Amino acid sequence: MSAVKSIAVLTSGGDSQGMNAAVRAVVRSAIYNGIEVYGVQRGYQGLINDDLRPMDLRSVGDIIQRGGTILQTARCKEFTTAEGQQRGAEVLRNRGIDGLVVIGGDGSYQGANKLSKLGIKTMGLPGTIDNDIPFTDFTIGFDTAVSIVVDAINKIRDTMSSHERSSVVEVMGRHCGDIALYAGLASGAETIIVPEVPYDSKEVSERMKANFEKGKRHSIVVVAEGAGKGETVASEILDGCGLEPRVTVLGHIQRGGAPTAADRILASRLGDFAVHQLMAGDSGKACGIVRGELITTDIDTVVNSKKPFNMEMYELALRLSQ
């Protein structure tokens, strides 16, 4: 016997590629197991506004390959208040909904944690390109964002090589430098600047100058937005060694487009997993993947923890950048 007979699913915060695949998995897994499922429009704002609609198999047809989220997403200041959280819980109770699956990042998890403390059965799925959720190796959308950045750097390197110039590429990542780290390593960037590791602008300039003295005719610097602005880094390099890099800010292009196969598979596995956890009577958990295995962690622990930075990979990228 399932512990839930009716569940809802919402996407919240910044969108990420693979959210639709996760929504599809939640809806189809629930229906397969005889559970009614509702889609909440526009995240927690839609929950407060009682903007829910029944979902069926056709509601999620032809969406696994689409970026963004068919449920839409919105920031909701009202839900940061106790009154807003209570209103959201009341909407779910009034509709007879037993559980809620929240797909999003840290702020979304904070909301899910509050609802859990109000007695709502909740499951969190890590939907963010930043890969900054602890207790999961990867988040939904991260692989796609990294692939987009790598593709962009490949193209930038072609023209930088032709003109014997250098380039600074600014990528997303306010508090977590994983996009810069993984994309920088995968694209052979000469310098990677992330918020987790303090950088010395003089050292960056000297390294670029040394690379040119060794015979390199171009250089790529990848900087996460939380560590510094691309224009600032370029100015520091110009002042430090006289080389004038071109600057490319990739911006929201990193969030759009079709998800990679890896993100579609991860989202599908996690969506189905969340439904089964609710059916088993579990609640107040964040779902993740560690060494290929799906796990749950108390969501209260997740929102009060910080994901460790992979210094081993950072040092590898440094060694290989010579």
N, C-alpha and C positions, 0 to 999 in steps of 0.2 A: 504494500500500500504506500502510495506517495504521501509525503508530509504536506504537499501543496497541491491545490486543485486549480489555482489560477495565479499567473505571474505577470509582471510587467517588465519591460526593458526600456532603458533610455540611454542616450548618448549625451555627454556633457563636456563642457570646456572646449579646447581646441580640437578640431577634427583631425583624424589621422586615417591614412589608407588602411583598409581592412576592417574599419568599423562596420561597414555594411555586411561583410562576410560574417562578423561576429553576431550581428542582429539576425541574419539569416539562420545561423546555427542555433541560436537561442529559440527562435520561433519554431523552426522545424523539429528540433529535438523535443520541445514542449508538446507540440501537437502529436508527434509520434507516440509520446507517452500519455496521451489523453488529457493533457493539461491545457486549459484556456490561456491565451497569451494576449497581452495588450501592448501596443507601442505608445510611449509617451512622447509627445511632440515638443521639441525645443527644450530638452533637458529638464532641470529642476523648475524652470519657469513654467513649463507646460504642466508639470506635476502640481504645482500650486494652483494653476488655473484650471485644473481638472480637464486638461486637453489630452485625453487618451482615446485610442481607437482600437477596436478588436483587430487582431492580425490573423491571417490564414496563410495557407501554403503559397497562394498566388501573391500575397502581399510582399513576399521577399523573393519572387521570381526574377531572374535576370539582374541580380544586384551584386553577386559575389565578385565581379570584376570591376565594379564601380568605386571610385574614390569618394571622399566626403561621407555623408550620412543621410539616408533617406528620412530619418527621424528629425533631422535638423538639430542644431545645438545652439545654446545661448548662455551667456553669463547671467547669473541671477543673484543680485545682492540681497534680495529679500530672504533667500534661503540660507544666508549666513546668520540669520537671527533665529532665536528660539521660537518665535511666533511662526515664521515661515516654515521651519522644520516640522512643527506641530501640525500646521496646515497640510503639508505634504503627506504626513502619516495618516491624517484623517481622511484625505481623499482616497488613499489606498484601502483603508478599512471600510469606508462607506461603499466602495465598489466590490468589496469582498475579495480583494486581491491578497493572496497569501505571501507572495515573495516578490523581490525586485532585483533585477540584474542591472548594474550600473557600469557603463563602458566609458572610461575616461582616464584622466591623469590624477594628480595629487588633489586638486580642488574637488574633483568628482568623488574621490575616495573619502575626503573629509565629510562630504554630504552623506554618503552611504553609511559612514560610521555613526553620524548623528541619528539617522533613521534607525539603525540597528539598536542604538541605545533607547529608542522609543518603542522598541518591541517589533519592528518590521524585520522580517527575514530578508537579509541582503547578501548579495554576492557582487564583488567588484572584479571587473576585467580590465587589464592594463592597456588602455587605448591612448597612446601618445607617441609622437615621433621622437621625443627627447630621450627615451629609454632611461628615465630617471626614477622609476618606481622600484623600491627595494623588494627583495625576496622574489624576484623573477629575473632570469638572465636577459630576456628580451621583452619588449612591449610591442603591441600591435601597431604597425606603421613605421617602426624604426628601420627595418630592413629596406623598405621602399624608399624612405627618405635618404638613406645612405646611398642607395643605388642611383637616385636622382643627382645627388651631389657628385658622385664619382663620374657619372656621365658628363656633367657640366665641366668638371675639372679636366677631363680628357679633351674636351673641345677647346677649353681655354689654353691648355698646354700646347695644343697644335699651333695656335696663332702666336702664343708667346715664344715658342721655339722658332717660328718663322721670322719673327722680328727681333729675336735675341733680347727679349725683355723678361721681366718678372711680374708676378701677379699675386695680389692678396685676395683671397676668396673668403668672404664673411658668410657663415652659416648659422642656423638657429641653434639655440642652446644657452638659455640665460643662466641656469644653475648647474647644468650637466653638459660636459663636453664630449659626450659619446659620439654624436654625429661627426664632429670635427675629427675625433680620434680615429674612428673606424674608416671614415671616408678618406682621411689623410693617409692612413696606412695603405689602404687599398689603391690609392691613386699615386703613391710614391711622392707625396708632398715633402719638401725639404724641411719645412718647419710647421709644427702644429701648436696652436696656442689655445689653451682651455682654461676655464675658471678654476679648476681644481689645482692647477700648478702655476705658481707665480712665474712670470716671465720677465726677462731683462731685455729691454729694447736694444741695448748696446750689443748684447750677445747675439740677438737675432740679426742685427745689421752686420756684425763681424762674420757670422756664419754665411750669410748671403755673399758677402765680399769674398770670403775664402773659397766658396763654391765657384765663383767666376774665375778666381785665380787658378783653380784646379782645371779649368777648361770648360766648365759648365756655361752654357749660353742662355739659360733661362732658369727660373726658380719659382716654386709655388709655395705660398704661405697660406695655411688654412687657419682661420680664427673663429672661435665660437663667440657669438654676440655678447655672452656674459663676461668674456675675458677682455673685450675691447672692440671698438668699432674699426672696420676695415680701413677707413680713411685715416684714422689716428695711427694705426700700425704702419700704413704706407708713409705717412709724414715722418714717423720716427726713423724708418729705414732710410729715407731721403736725407734726413739730418745726420744719421749715423755713418753712412758710407757713400752718399752721393748717388746711389741708384734710385731710380724713380719707378716703383711698381705701379701697374694698373690695378684698379680695385673693382671687384665684382661682388655685389650683395645679392645673394640668391633669394632671400625672402620667402614669401609664401608659396613659391613654386615647389618647395620641398614638401608641402602638405598635399599637393594635388596629384592627380593621375591614378592610373590603375595600380592596385597593390601587386606586389611581387607574389610568386607562388608561395614563398616562405611565409609571407604575412597572411595570405588566404588560408593556408593550412593551420598556422598558429591560431588565427581567429576562430576557425571552425572547431578546432580541438577545444579551445578554452570555452567557447559558447556552449557546446554540448556538455562539457565538464561542469560548468556552473549550474546548468539545469539539473544534472544528476546529484550535485551536492545539495541543492534545495530539496529535491525529492527525498534525499536521505535524512532530512531534518537538520542539516547544517545551516549555519547563519553567521552573519557578521564576519565574513571571510573575504580575503582577496585571493583570486586565483592567479597562478603564475606557472612558469616553466623553468625548471632548474636541471641542467644536464640532460635535457630531453624528456624529463618526467614532469607531469602535471602535479602541482601541489596547491595546498591552501595554507594561508597564514592569517592569523587574527588581524582584521583590518585596522584595529586600534594600534597594533604593533607596527603595521606598515606605515600608517600616517605619522607615527612618532619616531620613525627611523630615517636614516639617510643612506642611499645606495653608495657603496664604496667605489672609488674610481680605480680603474684597471691600470695601475702603474706599470705592471709588467709589459702590457701592450704598448703603453706610451714610450717606455724605454726601448722596446723593440723598434718602434717607428723611428726613434732618435738614432739608433745604431744603423739602421738601413738607409738613412737619409743622406749619407755622406756622398 
